[in-house]
Amino acid sequence: MYNGLLHTHSGLRWIALILLVAAIVNAVVSRSKGTYVKKDKMLNLFAMVSLHTQLLIGLGLYFISPKVSFNAGWMGDPSLRFFGMEHFIGMLLAIVVITIGRKKAEKSIENADKHKKIVTWYLIGLLLIIAFIPWPFREALSVDSWF
C-alpha cells in the first residue's frame, strides 16, 4: 500500500504542477482580453482540486511512511526533519495560499482583478511548492521516486 501511495503521490505531482502553471499562464493571457469565462474558472478549480488531492494522498503517506518518524533525535536527521515537518508544512501552506487566492478571485467583481489575483496567489503557491518538493538533487534526502 505504501509503494502504491508513494508512486501515485509522486506521479500526480506533475499533473498538479502542470495544471497550476497552466492556470497562471491562462490568467496572464486572459487578463489582457478582459474576460473571465467558464474555462478560466474550471482551470483554476482543477488546479486547486489537484493540489487538494495531493494533500489527501500525502496525509495518507504521512502516517504510514518510514520517512516520517518522531523518535528521539528526529529533528537532527535532515531527511526525517524534511519529510516529518518541512515538506508537510510547506505544502500545506502552499495549498492554503492557492485556496485563498481562488476564493478571493471568485469574489472579485472585475474580470481583470480576478486574473490578477489568480496570478499573484497561484504564483506564490507555486514557488512554495517548488521549494518544498523533495527533488532528487536535494542534499541529505533519499528519494525513492523521480517521475
KOLGUZA-515292 format. One line per field, with one value per residue: y, x, z of N, C-alpha, C in turn. Coordinates in pm, whole numbers, plus 50000, padded with zeros to 5 digits. Example, Ala and Ser with C-alpha at 12.3 -4.5 7.8 and 13.67 -1.06 7.14 Angstrom:
// residues 2
n.c2	(49431_49775) $
n.c1	(51319_51285) $
n.c3	(50780_50708) $
ca.c2	(49550_49894) $
ca.c1	(51230_51367) $
ca.c3	(50780_50714) $
c.c2	(49670_50003) $
c.c1	(51320_51290) $
c.c3	(50780_50787) $
This chain:
// residues 147
n.c2	(49881_50122_50171_50199_50430_50613_50617_50709_50961_51080_51072_51211_51457_51586_51632_51807_52022_52096_52173_52388_52569_52605_52734_52974_53082_53098_53289_53514_53554_53577_53799_54029_54017_54077_53920_53675_53364_53048_52851_52960_52968_52692_52582_52705_52595_52315_52306_52377_52168_51945_51984_51965_51698_51586_51661_51503_51241_51267_51304_51050_50909_51032_50921_50654_50629_50529_50732_50929_50991_51017_50971_51000_51255_51301_51549_51613_51463_51523_51419_51294_51518_51683_51539_51493_51742_51988_51951_51882_52109_52318_52245_52236_52505_52619_52514_52626_52898_52901_52818_53028_53235_53158_53177_53452_53556_53463_53611_53866_54147_54272_54145_54153_54189_53946_53771_53883_53833_53553_53506_53624_53492_53218_53200_53255_53030_52830_52880_52818_52545_52443_52495_52314_52057_51725_51711_51505_51594_51730_51779_51529_51396_51102_50996_50798_50803_50943_51068) $
n.c1	(50083_50195_50395_50231_50079_50291_50399_50175_50141_50385_50372_50134_50208_50320_50102_49954_50135_50152_49886_49869_50064_49950_49711_49813_49946_49725_49573_49737_49736_49458_49390_49452_49256_49027_48816_48639_48575_48392_48584_48818_48750_48711_48966_49119_48990_49034_49312_49340_49193_49343_49566_49458_49386_49641_49723_49557_49641_49906_49874_49788_50024_50190_50127_50197_50449_50792_50970_50886_50925_50898_51081_51326_51556_51487_51470_51730_51808_51837_51676_51453_51354_51289_51080_50906_50837_50914_50842_50570_50456_50529_50400_50134_50096_50129_49905_49699_49742_49690_49422_49299_49359_49211_48951_48939_48966_48732_48546_48592_48484_48555_48678_48949_49071_49016_49178_49427_49449_49452_49695_49879_49838_49843_50096_50263_50195_50290_50567_50623_50558_50748_50976_50950_50927_51047_51306_51528_51791_51834_52026_52102_51860_51687_51534_51281_51148_51144_50963) $
n.c3	(50000_50078_49878_49652_49715_49738_49476_49337_49454_49383_49100_49044_49118_48898_48730_48890_48907_48636_48584_48761_48661_48408_48481_48580_48352_48179_48318_48296_48016_47964_48109_47966_47773_47909_47986_48179_48170_48171_48120_48230_48502_48552_48498_48697_48918_48880_48905_49174_49297_49221_49377_49632_49626_49612_49867_50030_49960_50036_50313_50384_50328_50512_50758_50732_50632_50634_50632_50794_51115_51460_51658_51923_51855_51589_51469_51423_51211_50877_50664_50792_50927_50710_50573_50786_50883_50734_50454_50480_50618_50443_50200_50283_50353_50097_49962_50111_50054_49776_49774_49915_49737_49508_49608_49671_49414_49289_49427_49342_49149_48906_48599_48516_48760_48883_48737_48796_49071_49069_48932_49113_49371_49301_49189_49410_49563_49386_49390_49657_49653_49470_49619_49829_49729_49732_49570_49377_49374_49604_49893_50135_50123_50072_49804_49674_49431_49111_48912) $
ca.c2	(50000_50237_50197_50248_50571_50692_50637_50794_51097_51130_51092_51314_51587_51650_51681_51925_52133_52139_52247_52515_52656_52637_52834_53102_53131_53134_53414_53622_53575_53618_53930_54132_54008_54138_53829_53565_53270_52921_52784_53016_52922_52548_52558_52743_52496_52187_52321_52371_52035_51851_52004_51909_51553_51559_51674_51385_51128_51296_51276_50905_50873_51089_50834_50518_50634_50513_50857_51018_50926_51116_50917_51096_51299_51307_51682_51617_51389_51610_51352_51281_51652_51733_51474_51500_51877_52092_51921_51888_52247_52397_52213_52279_52649_52648_52482_52728_53021_52884_52814_53166_53312_53125_53232_53597_53582_53439_53718_53993_54187_54299_54028_54170_54170_53802_53713_53935_53760_53416_53510_53655_53389_53088_53207_53238_52888_52752_52896_52737_52403_52412_52498_52203_51925_51651_51687_51407_51658_51792_51710_51454_51335_50980_50998_50674_50815_51065_51053) $
ca.c1	(50000_50285_50454_50126_50052_50410_50407_50062_50173_50496_50327_50031_50277_50340_49971_49922_50223_50113_49760_49897_50131_49851_49619_49885_49964_49592_49532_49817_49687_49317_49376_49453_49129_48923_48704_48657_48473_48385_48713_48910_48704_48734_49110_49160_48933_49104_49446_49325_49146_49455_49653_49387_49401_49779_49728_49495_49732_50022_49839_49794_50166_50249_50104_50248_50582_50909_51047_50832_50944_50910_51166_51423_51660_51442_51497_51871_51824_51780_51571_51335_51302_51227_50951_50820_50794_50931_50761_50430_50415_50544_50294_50007_50092_50107_49766_49616_49759_49619_49278_49259_49366_49097_48830_48943_48943_48591_48466_48617_48381_48620_48743_49095_49111_49012_49300_49542_49456_49496_49839_49954_49827_49887_50242_50321_50178_50381_50704_50631_50558_50879_51075_50935_50924_51171_51379_51636_51921_51846_52121_52058_51728_51685_51406_51259_51081_51170_50877) $
ca.c3	(50000_50086_49746_49563_49751_49708_49332_49299_49501_49301_48963_49042_49138_48768_48684_48972_48865_48501_48597_48829_48563_48305_48537_48588_48215_48131_48382_48236_47879_47967_48174_47863_47699_47990_48008_48275_48124_48243_48102_48330_48634_48564_48505_48832_49010_48863_48963_49320_49335_49208_49494_49747_49613_49654_50013_50091_49941_50120_50453_50399_50333_50633_50873_50714_50572_50720_50628_50896_51244_51567_51764_51978_51763_51451_51414_51386_51085_50774_50586_50877_50953_50588_50546_50902_50916_50632_50336_50520_50647_50321_50104_50342_50337_49955_49928_50175_49976_49649_49803_49947_49612_49422_49671_49652_49272_49260_49490_49274_49053_48778_48540_48520_48900_48908_48679_48871_49198_49039_48903_49235_49474_49249_49172_49544_49594_49301_49442_49780_49615_49412_49727_49924_49665_49762_49447_49398_49388_49737_49981_50254_50106_49991_49737_49602_49303_49033_48794) $
c.c2	(50126_50272_50251_50395_50660_50720_50723_50939_51158_51158_51204_51454_51660_51705_51807_52045_52186_52220_52384_52614_52698_52744_52971_53163_53175_53267_53533_53656_53632_53755_54041_54132_54073_54049_53726_53468_53139_52844_52831_52963_52774_52514_52592_52641_52363_52192_52309_52231_51933_51864_51951_51756_51511_51565_51550_51260_51146_51272_51126_50856_50916_50993_50693_50515_50608_50638_50959_50943_51033_51059_51025_51128_51311_51444_51697_51544_51471_51547_51338_51417_51706_51672_51486_51638_51972_52070_51937_52032_52334_52373_52254_52430_52688_52623_52582_52858_53013_52883_52953_53251_53285_53185_53384_53634_53566_53550_53853_54020_54205_54175_54037_54147_54022_53737_53758_53859_53615_53414_53529_53539_53254_53087_53192_53091_52801_52762_52817_52588_52363_52407_52374_52066_51853_51612_51591_51471_51731_51711_51642_51395_51209_50968_50871_50695_50948_51052_51170) $
c.c1	(50088_50342_50352_50094_50170_50420_50292_50091_50284_50453_50226_50090_50288_50209_49933_50007_50184_49983_49782_49965_50033_49753_49686_49901_49830_49547_49609_49762_49545_49297_49370_49324_49015_48801_48741_48544_48482_48517_48814_48877_48735_48882_49163_49112_49008_49245_49438_49285_49259_49550_49587_49394_49541_49791_49669_49583_49855_49995_49837_49937_50230_50238_50157_50392_50693_50997_50997_50838_50965_50985_51262_51529_51616_51467_51643_51900_51758_51665_51442_51271_51230_51088_50855_50766_50798_50841_50612_50383_50423_50433_50157_49991_50064_49962_49670_49623_49680_49468_49226_49257_49249_48969_48825_48915_48795_48502_48486_48510_48441_48693_48895_49148_49111_49140_49425_49559_49500_49646_49918_49954_49876_50039_50314_50311_50273_50525_50723_50639_50695_50986_51068_50912_51054_51245_51496_51773_51938_51940_52049_51918_51744_51546_51392_51215_51109_51094_50897) $
c.c3	(50000_49949_49648_49589_49714_49558_49280_49335_49414_49158_48949_49062_49006_48712_48759_48930_48728_48506_48663_48735_48454_48355_48544_48449_48158_48191_48325_48097_47881_48028_48070_47780_47777_48014_48114_48246_48203_48234_48207_48469_48654_48575_48644_48936_49001_48921_49115_49366_49324_49327_49620_49745_49655_49807_50080_50077_50030_50267_50481_50410_50465_50751_50856_50663_50673_50722_50729_51028_51349_51687_51811_51873_51618_51388_51371_51256_50974_50694_50668_50906_50829_50567_50664_50931_50796_50510_50368_50540_50522_50221_50156_50327_50191_49915_49991_50096_49845_49669_49835_49821_49520_49478_49653_49506_49238_49319_49422_49171_48914_48728_48545_48661_48938_48858_48756_49003_49176_49014_49032_49334_49425_49228_49306_49585_49515_49352_49572_49747_49560_49521_49817_49860_49700_49634_49474_49419_49521_49823_50095_50242_50023_49932_49654_49458_49237_48903_48704) $
